Amino acid sequence: MKKAVKTAILCLIFLLITAASCGKEEPESAEIIVFSQVSEPEEPPEETSRPVTLPDEQAPTIPTLDEEPFSPELDLKFYSNFGLISDETRIGNLRDRPTTNGNIVGRFYSNTGMEILEVLNDWYHVRSGELEGYVWQPLVKTGEGAIAQCMKYENYWVTVDAAALNVRMEPNLESGIVTRIRQGQNYRIVGDAGDFFLITVGSEEGYISKQYCRAGFTVAEAENWNQLENITGTAKAVITWGMQYLGAPYVYAGTSMTAGLDCSYFTMACMRQVGVNIPRLSKEQAQRGNPVGSIYDALPGDLLFYNSHGSGIDHVAIYIGDYKILHAAQSIGCVSISVYNYCGEPAAIRRYY
């Protein structure tokens, strides 16, 4: 493959509403990231508007792969004024007015990206995904700070284009095969080896050919906070309690709602709030409750189970309606919201009450 084409592929940024590889339930080495809550001001600011200017916050030039192999060029063509929720913020509000008296229309969590449309006194007018509103400025990093944070958490991922792709032991097509991955799945890049990326797949590492995949930084988007309006009863109690922890760090085999947790501990803890006791592991949780035929029959509060690597149940999430799920996502390292089929159709759906 010609060098220019490879460079173009590497420069392609893809935006994922949650970004999306499923985690197995065997722990990887993971650093616990402690988030400190940043509070909004109690008094609303003056509503003095001025044109969008971000002095000394222009996006820097990132070295190309030839100059520094693991510092990919970041293409911000989708953003004129890029903002990123600070990693010191676990969760923040998107409001309909630039004041703490404004209604909450969406929620941010750490590493959520946005387009800054207007700079107000202490507030930004922003668009993130399908939502538009106002966010308190201290929650947001811009320019060099935003890009440095992307690099800090290595939110550099690859998405598979081929129907099936071998993950090999060495960066060549003759070496042994570790496993196979499927089209549309996403994996964290941990190294670059010429024509191959070194990626993590569950607890293992291996090499995949760059020819059959695309790479870029992942950026989460704001979540609609009003989607619970039509949910009632036990389901609303489960989901509302779980949503308190949007942005809580993902830690493999973690059992702390604040210091870090994994997918099945999250669902177990949420169900416990309404008196439903389920096992610790996702593969065991999938054996309890009543089966639901398909996503079209699913109701908010049901649990969706995934067989993302073809070796059995390895991920679980809470269905919240509108074809979305709430889950502790290994892919972006925190509790987040995703489309229900972000890594394929669920292998099983269960109802517990």
Protein Blocks (a to p, Z undefined) as FASTA:
>chain_A
ZZklmmmmmmpccddfkopadcdfbdcdddddddddddddfbdcdfbdcddddehiaccd
dddfklomklccddfklbmbdcdddfkbfbdcddfbdcfkbccfbdcdehiacddfbdce
hiacddehjbccdddfklpcehjlmmmmmmmnopaccddfbfbdcddfbdcfkbccfbdc
dehiacddfbdehjaccddehjbccdddfklcccdddddddddfklmmmgghjllmmmmm
mmmmgoiacdehiabfklopcfklmmmmmmmmnopacdfblklmmmgcjddfblmlpceh
iacdddfkonacfbdcddebjhiacdddfknopacdddfklnocafbdcdfZZ
